[in-house]
Amino acid sequence: MIKELLKFGNPILREVSEIVPKNEIKSKEMLELLKDMRDTMEAANGVGIAAPQIGVNKRVAIVTINNKLNILINPIIVPITDKTQGFWEGCLSVPNMRGYVERPKKIMVYWLNQQGEPQHMETNSFLAAVFQHEIDHLDGKLYIDRVEDNKKLIHNDEYIKIENKEVY
């Protein structure tokens, strides 16, 4: 079921999410949550979503990798390098805006899948930023908290006009 996306300013988005106990991973409630998250993300044309964005305080996120949905339960990120990379990020909970965010370039991500099996992935691409963005939601953070220069916040309409050009 498509759920309402919480928007910037809603205090639920600033809460640290609760760890999902292993015995809840395969529960009916978890299956419903995952379906609601997927439906909501797809309806909003997102590439990722975290449970707090639909008002659920659980450490659960979905990230699309090569057109495949990956369910991340209790994810953890470990930076592998001090080097950073920046991208213009958008967010379903901060509609019509983009911000330039620098994040660790190379990370290792650990999580449990829908069956409760341990998973991990090393990445150093845009995908690294997507993982970090979604997991930030689980820690009560939004990408706008990581924009170092407020001159690097832009409305989507303006971003589209200058896409593929140097912004600043």
Secondary structure, DSSP 4 states (H G I P E B T S, - for coil): ---PPP-TT-GGGGSPPBPPPGGGTTSHHHHHHHHHHHHHHHHTT-SEEEGGGGT--BSEEEEEETTEEEEEEEEEEEE--S-EEEEEEEETTEEEEEEEEEEESSEEEEEE-TTS-EEEEEE-SHHHHHHHHHHHHHTT--GGGT-S-GGGEEEHHHHHHHTTS---
